[in-house]
Amino acid sequence: MAKKTLLFNTFVAMSIAHNLNELKHSLPKAVSLVAVSKTKPASAILEAYDTGHRIFGENKVQELVGKYEELPKDIQWHMIGHLQRNKVKYIAPFVALIHGVDSERLLLEINKQGIKHQRKIPCLLQMHIATEATKFGLSNEELEALLPKAATLEGVAIKGLMGMATFTSNEQQIEAEFNALHASFQKAQESLPLDILSMGMSGDYPIALSCGSTMIRVGSKIFGARH
Ligand SMILES: *Cc1c(COP(=O)(O)O)cnc(C)c1O
């Protein structure tokens, strides 16, 4: 009997639909979930799609465009990775949210493409909260300088902030970084009506939620490890 239960658990732990439903039911109603499908095939995305899920995140433009073309058109595609200015044009017609806007030059290019496609492209400004030098993002000073300009642009809609914590097992550090991002978010809300705070991944989303996250980006916990 014990053996059977173990086998059953192993099986369900590997089901995308099960992982997704379990995660969704554990989340507060107001929190949105981006299912991060990077490197995963269309079949895996369709398994998640068939549960009713519609928000998927990718971090490479070419992969994002390919999946957009291949998969159902009611999927809301989020660009969660670092975005180069010369590639904005490929996703501008359809992208539902760009998470990683980390410079004025990138924002101005998104604005240009938004105007060209007669849409206000929803964007999050990415903040640098990790101690790692490799993670992209704005400082609080840069954010303060950018917000008033961002608010005047016709082709973008600034919806909130995004950040990634340091990759560490030190939970106090992760918590401190998420708290700092939440403080930046509250400060920014004084000048713009922002409602999205995108923070938290498979390894740290419970901490992110306790620090005020409104949107988590979860990949491996839904789709399994990436190889
Ligand atoms: C890959 C990625 C995620 C998801 O990572 P998991 O650890 O698989 O949940 C979230 N956010 C960004 C920006 C990513 O690149």
The ligand as an SDF file (V2000), in Angstrom:
LIG
                    3D

 15 15  0  0  0  0  0  0  0  0999 V2000
   13.4740   31.5230  -15.8370 C   0  0  0  0  0  0  0  0  0  0  0  0
   12.8800   32.7030  -15.1600 C   0  0  0  0  0  0  0  0  0  0  0  0
   11.8950   32.5400  -14.1720 C   0  0  0  0  0  0  0  0  0  0  0  0
   11.3770   31.2050  -13.7020 C   0  0  0  0  0  0  0  0  0  0  0  0
   12.3800   30.4780  -13.0520 O   0  0  0  0  0  0  0  0  0  0  0  0
   12.0380   29.1230  -12.2360 P   0  0  0  0  0  0  0  0  0  0  0  0
   13.1050   29.0600  -11.2210 O   0  0  0  0  0  0  0  0  0  0  0  0
   12.0830   28.0220  -13.2210 O   0  0  0  0  0  0  0  0  0  0  0  0
   10.6900   29.3000  -11.6490 O   0  0  0  0  0  0  0  0  0  0  0  0
   11.3610   33.6920  -13.5990 C   0  0  0  0  0  0  0  0  0  0  0  0
   11.7680   34.9210  -13.9690 N   0  0  0  0  0  0  0  0  0  0  0  0
   12.7070   35.1060  -14.9150 C   0  0  0  0  0  0  0  0  0  0  0  0
   13.1030   36.4920  -15.2640 C   0  0  0  0  0  0  0  0  0  0  0  0
   13.3040   34.0100  -15.5290 C   0  0  0  0  0  0  0  0  0  0  0  0
   14.2470   34.2030  -16.4700 O   0  0  0  0  0  0  0  0  0  0  0  0
  1  2  1  0
  2  3  1  0
  2 14  2  0
  3  4  1  0
  3 10  2  0
  4  5  1  0
  5  6  1  0
  6  7  2  0
  6  8  1  0
  6  9  1  0
 10 11  1  0
 11 12  2  0
 12 13  1  0
 12 14  1  0
 14 15  1  0
M  END
$$$$
